[in-house]
Structures are given as structure tokens and as C-alpha cells.
Amino acid sequence: MRASLKSLRTLVRRVWRDIDRKLDRQDEVQSAKAASILAHVKRLLEQKPKDKNKLYSLHAPEVECISKGKVRQPYDFGVKVTVATTHKEGLVVGMRSLPGNPYDGHSLAEAIEQVAILTDQKPKAVFVDKGYRGIHVDGVTIWRSGQKRGVTPSIRKAIHRRSAIEPAIGHMKNEGKLRRNWLKGSLGDALNAVLCGAGHNLRMILRAIQIFCVWMLCFSVAEINRRQSPCPEFRRCTVL
């Protein structure tokens, strides 16, 4: 493996030097197009295994290595996204990309600010996981998973309800195309996050409308059968 990597690195370095030597410096358009590509290739050749902010993709330089801490998938490559949903209904009220791979707790204030802007109402209580330990936001009560101090039975149920956001994230990854972003650049990451949240809300609304239509259809059929039945006992039956 090391021999193959060394051979590939040597070939890439030779091609990079050849293109850089033959590049026409007088042509500004050509130089501008090749400058970014050559800069990325040079950065790729000079980076070391222990370096930070390494380049993982030439067509998407903003991609970062995110440590997930799972045995099945210890690392993930992309951009971190924060998700905020309502506590009971599960509607997405805030979703934004976090370039630079920041600590989860440092993104809570920005997430609450986005929720306040989109809903025109600042949340009074926020339920988060253990990654937000030791974080405080003015005017907002923060309840964390595994918290013991000051937790009543009703608050404990609400904390357990926080895990309902996990299947919502899974649906957005699989059905909402959050797992693979086809938009370019940091702006594309931000737009993709917002669009995935809007799409999740639309799917939930459409599902609720479908359930309501099925319920109305069943009620109408039962009412027609009740009126057309010759049996008086059936007419007095109101069980659906």
C-alpha cells in the first residue's frame, strides 16, 4: 500500500510540475482557471497524515473529517449540520450547516437564534444530548440527556422524548437527500440543509392529509352503510 501511494504521489507531482511549467502566464483566463486546481494539488502533495484541515476532495475542498465515535462508522466526511425540531410534533424549525467542524455545544446559541428568526418566537426550553454539556444560553432552559439534578417525572419524560429527533434525521438522510449534497460550495451546503428541513416538513404535512382523507372516507362509507341497512339495530349502532 505504501509503495502504491508513493508511486501515485510521484506521478501526481510530475504532472503538476509539468503543467505549472507549461502554463501560459500571459493568458489571464487560463491562469485563473488552473490556479485553484494547482493550489489544491500542491496542498494535497504537501499535507501529512497528522496535519489538521487536510484536503479530502478536489471538487469539494470544504469537506471535513467528522469523528462520530461509532464502531461501524467511526468517521464521516462532509459538513456538520445542526437540526432543531418541535418537541411534540417533530416539525423542523431550524437547520443550518456548520463549516469548520465546531464543537456541538458551541453551535447551540446559533441554532436557537435561527429558530427565533424563523418562528418569530424564542424557545423557553431546549432538550439536547450529552454533547452539549456545560453550555448555557441566556433566557433558555437547557435540559440534557442523562441529567439528574432538578429533573421531575414530567421533565424526565420530556428528556426521553428528545430521542425522537433521531428517526427524523434518518428520514432526512435517506428520503430527503441529506446524506449526499449535490450543491457546490459552502453556500450549497447551507441551502441543502434548509431545503432538506423544508422537505421533511412537507412530507409530514402530506402524510397527515392522507391519513385525514382515509379517515373521512371510512367515516363516509360507514355512514352510508348505516343509513341503507334495513336492520334498525344497525342504524342505532354508532361504532366506527
N, C-alpha and C positions, 0 to 999 in steps of 0.2 A: 504494500500500500504506500509506504513512504517513497519507494522508488518511482512508482507511478505518479505520485504527487510532485516529486522533484522534476520528472520529465515534463509534465504538463506546465509546471511553473516556468521551466526553461523555455518551452515553446511560446508561451504567452509573452514572456519578457522579450524574446527575439522579435515577435510580431509587433509588439508595442514600440520597440525601438525603431524598427523599420518604418512603421507608419509615421512616427514622430519625426524621423529624419527626412522622409519624402513629402511631408505635408507642406503645401504651398502657403507660406506665411502671408503672401500678398492678398490672397483671396480671403476676405473677412468672413464671408458666409460659410465657406468650407471650414475655416479655422474655428469659428464659433460652434459649429455642429460637432467637430471632432474633439474640441477642448474638454467638454464634460465627460465624454466616453474615455478619453485618455487619462483624465484625472481619476475616474473611478477605477480603471485598470491599474494605475500606479498605486492607488490606495490599497487595492486588493493584493498586489505583489509585496507591499511593504508591511502589511499587518502581520502580527504574531498571534499564536494561539491564546496567549494570556492577555492580549490587548482588550481594552474596552471600546465600545462603539464601533465594532467591526462591521465590514460591509458583507452582507449575506446575499444580495441580489443586485445585479447590474441595472435591470429595468425598474427596480423599486428600491432605491437606496435608503428609504426611510424605514425599511423592515428592521425589526429588532428581535433579539432573542429573549423570550419571556420564560422565566422559570416557573413551572406550575407545581412542582413538588409531588407529582404523581408517578407511581411506578410504571404504569402503562405508557404514559406520555410525559416524561419529565420536563421537556422543553417544547415551547411553541414559538413559531416565527410569525411575526405580524406586528400589529399595533394594539395596545391595550385600550379597552372600551369600558366605560362605566355605564351602568343601567340603573334607572330608578323607576319603580312601579308603584301603583297604589296598593295599599295594604290588603284590601278586601277583594277588589275586582281584578287586580293584576294588570291594569292598563299601563302602558309605558308613558310616563310623564317627563322623562328626561333621559337622554342618551347622547353621549359625546365621546369622541376619540381622545386619547391621552398620549400624544407623541412624547418620546423621551423615556418611556418606561418608568413613570414615577411610582413612588410608594403608594399603596392603596389608600392609606389614611390621609395623605396629603391632597387627594382628589375629592374628598368629601365636601369641602366648602364650595368648590366649583360646581359639583353636581347639585347641591342644594340651591345655589344661585341660579342654575339653569332651570330647575323646577319652578322656582319663584317667578322667573321671567315668562315661562311658557304657560303656567297656570294662573298667574297673577295672584298667587297666594303662597306664602312661605309655610312649609310644613312645620308642625309643632313637635312631632316625634319622628325619629328615624330609626329603623331596625336594620342593623348591619351585621356582618360576620366578624370573626375574630381578627381579621386583618386590619380592622380599624381601631385597635386597642390604643387607649391613651389619647384619643382625638377628641377635641371639644370645639363646638361651634356655638357662637353667641345666639341665644334665643331659640335653640333647638335642643330637645332632649334626645340623647343618643342611647339606644338600648342595643347591647351586643350579645351575640350568641355565647352561651356559657356564663353569662353574668349572674351573680348570686346576690349581691348587695342591693337591697331595696326593691327586690322583684316580688310582686304579688302574684297570686294564681292567674289573674286575668292577664297581667303583663307576661307571665311565662307562656301562656297560650299564644299571645301575640308574637313573642320571640320565636316560638316554634313555627309560626306562620311565615316567617322570613324565608324559609327554605322553599316556598312556593315559587320564588323567582328563578330557581334552577331549571325546572322544565320550561319556563318561558324563554330562558336563554338558549336552551336546546332547540326549541321550535324556531327561534330566530336564526340559529346557525344552520339548521337543516332545511327549513321551509323558506326562511327569509333571506337566504344567501349571505348571511353574516360571516360564515366560515371563510368565504373566498371573495375578496373585494376586487372588482374589475375596473374600478375608477382609479385614475393615476394621481399620485402625489398625496401630500398631507391633506389638501383640500378634498380630494376624492375620498380619503378615509373618513373625514368629518361628515361629508354628505352621505356616504354609505351608511354610517351609524344612524343618522337621523332618519333616513329612508327605511331602514330595517325596523326601527321603532314604530314609524307610522304604518308600515305594512302589517306589523303584528297587531296593532290596534284595529285595523280594518278587517283582518281575518277574524278577530274575536267578535266584532260587531256583526259581520256576515253570519257567523255561526249562531249568534243569539237570534238573529232574524229568522234563520232556517228553523231553529227549534220552536220559535213562536208560531211560524206558519204551520208546522206539523201539528202543534198543539191545537190550533184553530181548526185545522182540517179534521182531526179526530173528534173534536167537540161538535162540529157541524154534522158529521156522519152519525154520531151517537144521538144527536137531537132529531135528525130526520128519521132514524130507526125508531126512536121513542114515539114520535107522532104518528108514524104509519103502522105501528104494531096494533093488532086487534085486541091484544091482551090488556085489560085495564090495569093489572098488577104491574106490567112492564111500563105502562105510561106513568105510573106513580114512582117508578124507580129513577133516582137521580144520580146513581153511582156511575162515574165515568171510568 
